[in-house]
Amino acid sequence: MECADDAAAQAARRKAQMDERMAARAAEVEHQREVRKDGEDRSTRELVLAFESAFADGLARATGALGDALDVAALGDVSAAVQSLHQDVAAASTFLPAQTLERTTRSLAELEASARVKREQVAPKKRFAFKARDKLAPALPPAPGPGGAGAPAGARGTSVAANVAEPPLAPPAPPPARVPGHDGAEVRCRRGERLALAPPRGSGGDMALSELVDCDVTLLDGVAALWVDKLVRCRVVSLPIAGAVHINRCEGCEFHFASRQIRVHTTTSTDFYLHAGSHPIIEACTGLRFAPYLQTALVSDEAFAAAGLSKSDNLWSSVDDFLWLRTQQSPNWQALPEAERAAHDAAWAPLAAAHAEVSAEMDRR
């Protein structure tokens, strides 16, 4: 009987020791997890603090330069500085808290509003004078507008009036030599393809499209910022984008974007369907036409909210031409006539097809 009691006591002690070791092991694992999480949080906090410091310095320099600007060339330098700040915000959008992202975007919008006021102050006033008709220089032949040959679907029709603008009053800000921040998530050198794309893991949500010809591109969920360079006769349709959209050197394209900031450089004969959280900005462009982003059930209210956009506030027609410093309407852009706008079905068909393919793939798994 005593032997049985001793065996039971030993078994109980062994179980207690095992439970104690398991509890200690679980506590150690939890401690290590908390240490890793604390390290990750600390690393993110350090990144945010470093960004906020650099952004504040850059914003202060740009604000000071704007206050000192007395001519068009100086305003061009301010424009380049603001563009650089927008690129920094887009690159950091993957780790910035929503409050910080909103504050920096608002600061840049206020700076751009001040820049518009400053441009009106320094813009040369056109002197009124009578001119003899026989002394007028012959008109230049119009550049091919969006309605010309090779224009994408939805961009055909009457060409843009006064498509050829006067020479720019200041040199355009050069596009970045290398697309920043996208960490290799770049699609380039394609011709005549239909592409459904999403940012790969590890890219931070940034994407770049470059050197595409006659392509139909659909961008799915998860795009944080987008750079577009040297596209010809392409259509790009995207769900709402959380960061900025930068477009350079495109021709004869059709773009559907919802974003808080949209900047367009050296682009011609292109139609834009936008949901813009701030004034779209163009530089050194001709023959651009703008219309509101086409609403569809495929783009949910949650998608707009996730991108930091208000579905009811759309500044698609508040276009600022940074190189047109006169009070008259810029001849480089116009509103796209309703009769010539793309049909909903045609614009969103690639997105619907892409979603159908994804759903079918999930069903097969």
Secondary structure, 3 states (H helix, E strand, C coil): CHHHHHHHHHHHHHHHHHHHHHHHHHHHHHHHHHHHHHHHHHHHHHHHHHHHHHHHHHHHHHHHHHHHCCCHHHHHHHHHHHHHHHHHHHHHCCCCCHHHHHHHHHHHHHHHHHHHHHHHHHCCCCCCCCCCHHHCCCCCCCCCCCCCCCCCCCCCCCCCCCCCCCCCCCCCCCCCCCCCCCCCCEEEEEECCEEEECCCCCCCCEEEEEEEECCEEEECCCCCEEEEEEEECCEEEECCEEEEEEEECCECCEEEEEEEEEEEECCEEEEEEEEECCCCEEECCEEEEEEECCCCCCCCHHHHHHCCCCCCCCCCCCCEECCCCCCCCCCCEEECCHHHCCCHHHHHHHHHHHHHHHHHHHHHC
